[in-house]
């Protein structure tokens, strides 16, 4: 019997467990072609909406999900090591493994996996995600205090609501709302919330950041010198706004916090601006889903007209939209120490992937996984359920969750407070499983004024 069948022993005398489960050549090629490569084509740091429209036409997520289902079935749900574009990656399928993924501290499963780091470091090199160890913890403390991540209601809530109300007047004055208008509205909101009113009209800054995010899709390998120069120019302008930003702005809150050596208090502003900008697709998709679910729209509209504290139903609609169409469908971490999964040991530096977009629609795991059912978020304990994770869980949970839901729920409420959505494109057949991807850039909503 071979020495490697039970307790393989390395030349250094150390005893290891069973060998890892590896995808075969055909499985690997299928995984790269249907899952990994489409992610890079879509854009890692900045979504290419034209590509997403093409994916909607050909149902690209269906191909990816079929590949993942086949891997899960063939290997009995065990972690599978797959050769991806940038190296080996451990893909998790079992619920217990996924719960552990979320429970592990970031010192063990770090967020700055190589591909993610190369991508995000182009436009937020001093941000939390692009760091680890003590530096990460210092940066995270400044970030969390600015975002008030431990408080369901942000201290600047009243000021942020005023910003949303003012910016949405342009939105609701139109009979038809399209995605470009929603995007412009959210970028103005993001500049005012992060940097203050003086930045409201600075579309040039937003254009610079979009360019940097586009370079992030290429992981900084395209025009690196020009990219660094543009980053420096954007950082200088952000610092100028932050210097006299009102106290409620996120940048001002960050500057007011003690910043340990090596911590750039404004290093996270790029991420905040990105996060609020990317809320525009979530708002657009949520309103589209409400347009095709009249009962849910009416319930949300009733809440908007007589606001309940925190708009819980509207937030549930947004969370459900983000579950169906996550901004980050793949969660990737990297091991900082040797770890063991299912008795198999993996060295430090192993990339670990949870295809959350697949899992949180899997009907074997989530009831009505392909349906729009906001009520699931109103059930006690829903936000701790690791089967669904639009904002992740554990130490890597998004600290901007409450701010994001505050802003997006207020935008949706402003649209619905005195209007009904009476027509929408693209048309969805809600009697069937919802499509895996939407042509977000093609969303158009027809509004009809409605007296309360």
C-alpha positions in Angstrom: 0.0 0.0 0.0 1.3 3.5 -0.8 2.5 5.6 2.1 0.2 8.4 0.8 -3.1 6.6 1.1 -3.6 7.2 4.9 -1.0 9.3 6.6 1.3 10.8 4.0 4.6 11.9 5.4 6.8 14.6 4.0 10.6 14.5 3.8 10.8 16.7 6.9 9.1 13.9 8.9 5.8 15.8 9.4 2.6 13.8 9.1 -0.2 15.2 7.1 -3.8 14.1 6.6 -5.4 12.9 3.4 -4.6 14.7 0.2 -6.9 17.6 -1.0 -9.9 17.0 -3.3 -8.8 18.4 -6.6 -10.9 19.2 -9.6 -10.0 17.2 -12.7 -8.8 18.8 -15.9 -12.2 19.0 -17.5 -13.8 20.4 -14.3 -11.0 23.0 -14.1 -11.5 24.1 -17.6 -15.2 24.4 -17.1 -14.8 26.3 -13.9 -12.4 28.8 -15.5 -14.6 29.2 -18.6 -18.0 29.6 -16.9 -17.1 31.1 -13.5 -13.6 32.7 -13.1 -13.1 34.2 -16.5 -16.6 35.9 -16.7 -15.8 37.6 -13.3 -12.7 39.2 -14.8 -14.5 40.2 -18.0 -17.4 41.7 -16.0 -14.9 43.7 -13.9 -13.5 43.0 -10.4 -13.3 46.6 -9.1 -15.7 48.4 -11.4 -18.6 46.6 -13.1 -18.8 46.8 -16.9 -22.6 47.3 -17.4 -22.4 46.5 -21.1 -20.9 43.1 -20.3 -23.6 42.5 -17.7 -26.3 43.3 -20.3 -24.7 40.6 -22.6 -24.6 38.2 -19.7 -28.3 38.8 -19.1 -29.1 37.9 -22.7 -27.1 34.6 -22.6 -27.9 33.7 -19.0 -24.2 33.5 -18.1 -25.0 32.9 -14.3 -26.9 29.7 -15.4 -23.7 28.3 -16.8 -21.7 29.2 -13.7 -24.3 27.7 -11.4 -24.4 24.5 -13.3 -20.6 24.2 -13.0 -20.8 24.8 -9.2 -23.7 22.3 -8.8 -21.7 19.7 -10.7 -18.6 20.2 -8.5 -20.7 20.1 -5.3 -22.4 16.9 -6.4 -19.4 15.0 -7.7 -17.3 15.7 -4.6 -20.1 15.3 -2.0 -19.9 18.9 -0.9 -16.2 18.6 0.2 -13.9 21.6 -0.3 -12.5 21.4 -3.9 -9.2 22.7 -4.9 -9.5 24.3 -8.4 -6.8 25.8 -10.5 -8.1 29.3 -11.3 -6.6 32.0 -13.5 -4.2 33.2 -10.8 -3.4 29.9 -9.0 -5.0 27.2 -6.8 -8.2 28.2 -5.0 -10.1 26.2 -2.4 -13.9 26.4 -3.1 -16.3 25.8 -0.2 -19.7 24.1 -0.6 -20.7 22.7 2.8 -22.8 24.8 5.2 -20.5 24.0 8.1 -17.4 25.0 6.2 -19.1 28.2 5.2 -20.1 29.0 8.8 -16.4 28.4 9.8 -15.3 30.7 6.9 -17.3 33.5 8.4 -16.3 32.7 12.0 -12.5 32.6 11.4 -10.7 35.8 12.5 -9.1 37.9 9.8 -5.7 37.0 11.3 -6.4 33.5 10.0 -8.5 34.2 6.9 -7.4 37.6 5.6 -9.3 39.8 3.2 -6.4 40.9 1.1 -6.2 37.9 -1.2 -3.6 38.6 -4.0 -6.0 39.3 -6.8 -8.2 41.5 -4.6 -5.2 43.4 -3.3 -3.8 44.0 -6.8 -7.2 45.2 -7.9 -8.2 47.5 -5.0 -4.8 48.8 -4.3 -4.9 50.8 -7.5 -7.5 53.2 -6.0 -7.4 52.6 -2.2 -3.9 51.5 -1.4 -4.1 52.7 2.2 -7.6 51.3 2.8 -8.6 48.6 5.2 -9.0 45.8 2.6 -5.4 46.4 1.3 -3.8 45.8 4.7 -3.5 43.1 7.4 -2.1 42.6 10.8 -1.8 45.5 13.3 -2.0 48.1 10.5 -5.3 46.7 9.4 -6.7 46.9 12.9 -5.6 50.5 13.3 -7.2 51.5 10.0 -10.3 49.5 10.7 -10.8 51.3 14.0 -10.8 54.7 12.3 -13.1 53.4 9.5 -15.6 51.9 12.0 -15.8 55.0 14.1 -16.4 57.2 11.1 -19.1 54.9 9.9 -20.4 54.3 13.4 -20.6 50.6 12.4 -21.8 49.5 15.8 -24.8 51.8 15.8 -28.0 51.0 13.8 -28.7 54.7 13.5 -25.7 56.8 12.3 -25.1 60.0 14.3 -25.3 61.9 11.0 -28.6 60.3 10.1 -30.6 63.6 10.0 -28.0 65.3 7.8 -27.8 62.4 5.5 -31.6 62.3 5.1 -31.6 66.0 4.1 -29.0 65.3 1.5 -31.1 62.4 0.0 -34.3 64.5 0.0 -32.6 67.4 -1.8 -30.9 65.2 -4.4 -34.0 63.1 -5.1 -36.1 66.1 -6.1 -34.4 66.0 -9.5 -35.1 62.3 -9.7 -38.8 62.4 -8.9 -39.5 65.4 -11.1 -39.2 63.2 -14.1 -42.0 60.9 -15.4 -39.4 58.3 -16.3 -36.4 57.4 -14.2 -33.5 55.5 -16.0 -30.3 54.1 -14.6 -28.0 57.0 -15.7 -30.1 59.4 -13.7 -30.1 57.1 -10.7 -26.3 56.8 -11.0 -25.8 60.5 -11.2 -28.1 61.0 -8.2 -26.2 58.5 -6.1 -22.8 59.9 -7.0 -23.9 63.4 -5.9 -25.2 61.9 -2.7 -21.9 60.0 -2.1 -19.8 63.2 -2.6 -21.9 65.2 -0.2 -22.1 62.4 2.4 -18.4 61.6 2.3 -16.8 65.0 1.6 -19.5 67.7 2.2 -21.7 69.9 0.1 -18.7 71.7 -1.5 -18.0 68.5 -3.4 -21.6 68.1 -4.7 -21.0 69.4 -8.2 -17.5 67.9 -8.7 -18.3 65.4 -11.4 -14.7 65.5 -12.5 -13.6 63.9 -9.2 -16.1 61.1 -9.7 -14.9 60.6 -13.3 -11.3 60.3 -12.0 -12.4 57.7 -9.5 -14.3 55.7 -12.2 -11.1 55.7 -14.3 -9.1 54.5 -11.3 -11.6 51.7 -10.7 -11.4 50.8 -14.3 -7.7 50.4 -14.0 -8.4 48.3 -10.9 -10.1 45.8 -13.3 -6.7 45.4 -14.9 -5.0 45.1 -11.5 -2.9 48.2 -12.2 -1.1 46.6 -15.1 -2.4 49.0 -17.6 -0.8 52.5 -17.7 0.6 52.2 -14.1 2.5 55.6 -14.2 -0.6 57.5 -15.4 -2.7 55.6 -12.8 -0.5 56.6 -9.9 -0.5 60.2 -11.1 -4.3 60.3 -11.3 -4.6 58.7 -7.8 -2.3 61.4 -6.4 -4.5 64.1 -8.1 -7.7 62.6 -6.8 -6.2 62.2 -3.3 -5.2 65.8 -3.2 -8.6 67.0 -4.1 -10.3 64.7 -1.5 -7.9 66.1 1.1 -8.9 69.6 0.1 -12.6 68.9 0.6 -12.0 67.0 3.8 -10.0 69.8 5.4 -13.1 72.0 5.8 -15.9 69.4 5.5 -18.8 69.7 7.9 -18.6 67.6 11.0 -21.3 65.2 9.9 -19.4 64.2 6.7 -17.6 60.9 6.8 -14.3 62.4 5.9 -14.5 64.9 8.7 -15.5 62.2 11.2 -12.4 60.2 10.1 -10.1 63.2 10.6 -11.5 63.7 14.0 -10.4 60.2 15.1 -6.9 59.5 16.5 -4.9 58.0 13.7 -2.0 55.8 14.7 1.3 56.0 12.8 0.9 54.4 9.4 -2.8 55.1 9.2 -4.1 57.5 6.6 -7.4 58.8 8.0 -8.6 59.6 4.5 -7.4 56.3 3.0 -10.9 54.8 3.2 -12.7 57.7 1.5 -12.1 56.1 -1.9 -13.9 53.0 -0.6 -16.8 54.9 0.8 -17.3 56.8 -2.4 -17.1 53.5 -4.3 -19.6 51.8 -2.0 -22.2 54.6 -2.2 -21.8 54.9 -6.0 -22.3 51.1 -6.3 -25.5 51.4 -4.3 -27.1 52.9 -7.5 -27.5 49.4 -9.2 -29.0 48.1 -5.9 -31.5 50.9 -5.8 -32.3 50.4 -9.5 -32.8 46.7 -9.2 -34.9 47.1 -6.0 -37.3 49.5 -7.7 -37.5 47.3 -10.7 -38.4 44.3 -8.5 -41.0 46.4 -6.7 -42.5 47.5 -10.0 -43.1 43.8 -10.8 -44.4 43.0 -7.3 -47.4 45.4 -6.8 -48.3 44.1 -3.3 -44.7 44.6 -2.1 -44.6 48.0 -3.8 -47.8 49.1 -2.1 -46.5 47.9 1.3 -43.2 49.8 0.8 -45.0 52.9 -0.4 -47.3 52.9 2.6 -44.3 52.7 4.9 -42.6 55.6 2.9 -45.7 57.8 3.2 -45.9 57.2 7.0 -42.3 56.4 7.8 -41.7 53.7 10.4 -38.5 54.3 12.3 -35.7 52.9 10.1 -37.9 51.9 7.2 -37.7 48.2 8.0 -39.8 47.0 5.1 -37.9 49.1 2.6 -34.6 47.8 4.0 -35.9 44.3 3.7 -36.6 44.9 0.0 -33.1 46.2 -0.5 -31.5 43.3 1.3 -33.5 40.9 -0.7 -32.5 42.6 -3.9 -28.8 42.4 -2.8 -29.3 38.7 -2.0 -30.6 38.0 -5.5 -28.1 40.3 -7.2 -25.1 40.7 -5.0 -22.5 43.4 -5.8 -19.8 40.9 -4.7 -21.0 37.4 -5.6 -17.7 35.7 -4.7 -16.1 36.1 -1.3 -12.4 35.4 -1.3 -10.0 35.2 1.6 -6.4 34.1 2.0 -5.0 32.0 4.8 -2.3 33.6 6.9 -1.4 30.3 8.7 -1.6 26.7 7.9 -5.3 25.6 8.1 -7.2 22.4 8.1 -10.5 21.8 6.3 -12.2 18.4 6.5 -9.0 16.9 7.8 -6.9 18.2 4.9 -4.1 20.7 5.7 -3.5 23.6 3.5 -0.5 25.9 3.6 -0.6 29.6 4.5 -1.3 31.7 1.4 -4.1 29.5 0.2 -7.0 31.4 -1.5 -10.4 30.3 -0.1 -13.6 31.0 -2.2 -17.2 31.0 -1.1 -19.4 31.5 -4.2 -22.0 33.3 -2.2 -24.1 34.4 -5.2 -24.6 30.7 -6.0 -25.2 29.6 -2.4 -27.8 32.2 -1.4 -30.0 31.3 -4.4 -29.5 27.5 -4.0 -33.0 26.0 -3.4 -31.4 23.2 -1.4 -30.2 25.8 1.1 -32.6 28.8 0.8 -36.4 28.4 0.5 -37.6 30.3 -2.6 -34.0 31.1 -3.5 -34.9 32.5 -6.9 -37.9 34.5 -5.8 -38.2 38.1 -4.4 -39.4 37.5 -0.9 -38.4 40.5 1.3 -40.3 39.1 4.3 -37.5 36.7 4.9 -35.5 39.6 6.3 -38.1 40.5 8.8 -37.8 37.2 10.6 -35.8 37.3 13.9 -32.2 36.1 13.3 -32.3 36.6 9.5 -29.3 38.9 9.6 -27.1 36.3 11.3 -28.1 33.5 8.9 -24.9 32.5 7.1 -26.8 30.9 4.2 -27.4 34.5 3.0 -24.8 37.2 3.2 -25.3 40.4 1.1 -23.0 42.2 3.7 -21.0 39.2 4.7 -20.6 38.0 8.4 -18.1 37.9 11.2 -15.0 40.1 11.4 -15.2 40.8 7.6 -18.8 42.0 7.7 -19.2 45.3 5.8 -18.9 48.1 8.4 -20.8 50.4 6.1 -24.0 48.2 6.1 -26.1 50.6 8.2 -25.0 53.7 6.2 -25.7 51.9 2.9 -29.1 50.8 4.0 -29.9 54.2 5.4 -29.1 56.0 2.2 -30.6 53.5 -0.2 -33.8 53.0 1.8 -34.3 56.8 1.9 -33.7 57.1 -1.9 -36.4 54.4 -2.5 -38.7 56.0 0.0 -38.4 59.4 -1.8 -39.3 57.8 -5.1 -42.3 55.9 -3.7 -43.6 58.5 -1.2 -45.7 60.4 -3.8 -45.4 58.1 -6.8 -46.3 54.6 -8.0 -44.1 52.8 -10.5 -46.6 51.9 -13.2 -44.2 50.5 -15.9 -40.7 49.1 -15.9 -38.1 47.7 -18.3 -36.8 45.1 -18.5 -39.9 43.1 -18.1 -39.7 40.2 -15.5 -41.8 37.1 -15.4 -42.3 36.8 -11.6 -44.2 33.6 -12.0 -40.8 31.9 -12.9 -37.4 31.9 -11.1 -35.9 35.4 -11.5 -33.0 35.7 -13.9 -29.5 35.4 -12.5 -28.4 38.7 -13.8 -30.2 41.9 -15.0 -29.4 44.4 -17.6 -29.1 47.1 -14.9 -28.0 49.8 -17.3 -31.2 49.3 -19.3 -33.6 49.8 -16.3 -36.3 52.3 -16.9 -39.1 53.1 -14.4 -42.3 55.0 -15.3 -43.6 57.1 -12.3 -47.1 58.2 -11.8 -47.8 60.9 -9.2 -50.0 59.6 -6.5 -51.7 61.6 -3.8 -51.5 60.1 -0.3 
